[in-house]
Amino acid sequence: MVLRNPFVTVIVTGVPGVGKTTVLGKVAEMLESRGKRFLVVNFGDYMFSEASREGWVRHRDEMRHLPLRRQLQLQEMAARAIRIEGEKRLGEEGVLLVDTHAVIKTSTGFWPGLPENVVKELRPDSIVLVEAPPEVIHERQMRDRGRVRSDIGGVEGIRELLSFARSAAMASATLVAASVYIVENVEGRPEEAAARIVELIERLR
């Protein structure tokens, strides 16, 4: 039996610098204007909160370099907390949007952001990949001086990460019979990507 939450659950992923958080902000504006009940959560915020409390990291980008077993522990804790929060705040007509990554580049290799224990806890209806050309993503990363992303590896590193992200998203979706939905975030027009995600949500009901 495939488990689903009573509310629509969409996991929105993208490589660092693609602009998914900006797109999600536009999605929130559109859903609010339509009077929809929704909740947007950042998976990394939940992980960082737990890691900071334990004294394991001081900056959220340090989480990529924690031992994998510790990252797995943090992931599962975050997924459970997010699902419980959704159950408390959303009814059957609500929408849960989870901002996260399908794949993470770590000091020990590429690591799935949605392994089996996490994706089965979140129970998504769809996994969205927000994408853009590698050159555009690299330019955005260079402008975002508040984040430490030098280990991503330039344009070619981003291209590789995009490829891994598609594979990882499909593998995760297969575990819970979710769809994989690709959206391009065109430079300067995040509202277009947001509109496509809102259309997806309507079709998932």
SEDO-242458 format. One record per residue (C-alpha): x negated, y, z. Coordinates in pm, whole numbers, padded with zeros to 5 digits, always signed. Each point is the difference from the previous one (the first is absolute). Layout:
BEGIN
XYZ
...
//
This chain:
BEGIN
+00000+00000+00000
-00135+00343-00098
+00027+00246+00284
+00113+00356-00064
+00055+00291+00231
+00359+00133+00020
-00136+00328-00141
-00187+00045-00330
-00374-00032+00057
-00252+00137-00249
-00375-00016+00053
-00173+00282-00189
-00367-00064-00075
-00281+00173-00184
-00376+00032+00007
-00147+00285+00209
+00047+00333-00177
+00279-00107-00237
+00246+00231+00178
+00246-00254+00135
+00056+00192+00324
+00088+00312-00200
+00236-00206-00217
+00161-00148+00311
+00057+00351+00132
+00196+00078-00317
+00194-00327+00036
+00096+00105+00353
+00123+00339-00127
+00214-00168-00267
+00151-00253+00238
+00074+00272+00255
+00172+00215-00265
+00224-00298-00079
+00088-00053+00363
-00172-00338+00019
-00120-00149+00327
-00368-00083-00034
-00325-00046+00189
-00349+00058-00141
-00284-00158+00195
-00374-00006-00063
-00143-00345+00066
-00345+00143+00067
+00138+00233+00268
+00134-00297+00194
-00331-00186-00036
-00204+00308+00093
+00212+00062+00308
-00069-00350+00129
-00370+00009-00095
-00050+00339+00166
+00174-00115+00315
-00240-00293+00020
-00301+00228-00064
-00096-00185-00320
-00006+00305-00231
-00004+00380+00013
+00085+00073-00366
+00260-00191-00201
-00238-00068-00291
-00217-00198+00245
+00271-00267+00014
-00118-00139-00336
-00327-00096+00169
+00143-00180+00303
-00053-00378+00016
+00263-00168-00217
+00148-00195+00287
+00060+00324+00187
+00155+00158-00309
+00231-00301-00034
+00107+00042+00360
+00072+00370-00054
+00191-00069-00322
+00235-00249+00157
+00066+00225+00299
+00077+00292-00233
+00232-00203-00225
+00204-00127+00293
+00027+00349+00153
+00116+00147-00333
+00269-00263-00055
+00130+00044+00356
+00008+00379-00049
+00198-00050-00320
+00251-00223+00176
+00050+00262+00270
+00044+00299-00229
+00155-00130-00323
+00331-00163-00078
+00086-00216-00299
+00012+00308-00223
-00341+00125+00111
-00333-00004-00182
-00339-00083+00153
-00301+00130-00195
-00343-00127+00106
-00305+00197-00115
-00302-00234-00022
-00261-00164-00226
+00029-00325-00197
-00377-00050+00025
-00275+00155+00212
-00370+00017-00080
-00185-00101+00317
-00363-00063+00094
+00068-00374-00045
+00177+00021-00336
+00347+00071-00136
+00268-00081+00252
+00378-00037-00056
+00203+00274+00162
+00311-00219+00002
-00107-00351+00100
+00264-00266+00061
+00058+00070+00369
+00046+00373-00067
+00221-00016-00308
+00225-00262+00161
+00036+00226+00305
+00091+00305-00211
+00236-00195-00235
-00013+00240-00297
+00245+00009-00288
-00266+00157-00221
-00369+00091+00003
-00073+00321-00191
-00340+00075-00152
-00059+00374-00046
-00270+00036-00265
-00191+00265-00197
-00301-00005-00234
-00323-00076+00193
-00153+00333-00107
+00297+00191+00143
-00013-00193+00327
-00373+00071+00031
+00061+00374-00044
+00270-00010+00269
-00236-00184+00236
-00265+00267-00051
+00252+00270+00093
+00108-00182+00318
-00291+00088+00229
+00190-00110+00309
-00051-00369-00082
-00315-00216-00016
+00018-00195-00327
-00359-00012-00128
+00000-00381+00019
+00277-00034-00262
-00260+00022-00279
+00090+00277-00248
+00213-00042-00312
-00103-00361-00068
+00057-00093+00363
+00349+00149-00020
+00071-00189-00324
-00101-00324+00172
+00212+00082+00305
+00306+00068-00220
-00040-00342-00161
-00032-00173+00336
+00304+00194+00130
+00225-00135-00276
-00112-00356+00064
+00040+00038+00376
+00347+00155-00030
+00122-00284-00222
-00144-00262+00234
+00172+00161+00301
+00330+00041-00187
+00002-00367-00095
+00000-00099+00368
+00332+00179+00066
+00159+00008-00348
-00036+00379-00023
-00037+00198-00321
-00314+00191-00098
+00078+00343-00143
-00268+00220-00161
+00036+00379+00001
-00246+00251-00148
-00065+00314+00201
-00063+00256-00276
-00228+00285+00109
+00207+00291+00131
+00334-00183-00034
+00045-00223+00307
+00376+00057-00011
+00018-00216-00315
-00157-00297+00176
+00225+00064+00299
+00312+00000-00219
-00094-00342-00138
-00037-00139+00352
+00340+00141+00100
+00151-00166-00310
-00159-00328+00108
+00151+00032+00348
+00347+00050-00148
-00039-00313-00213
-00111-00209+00298
+00324+00046+00193
//
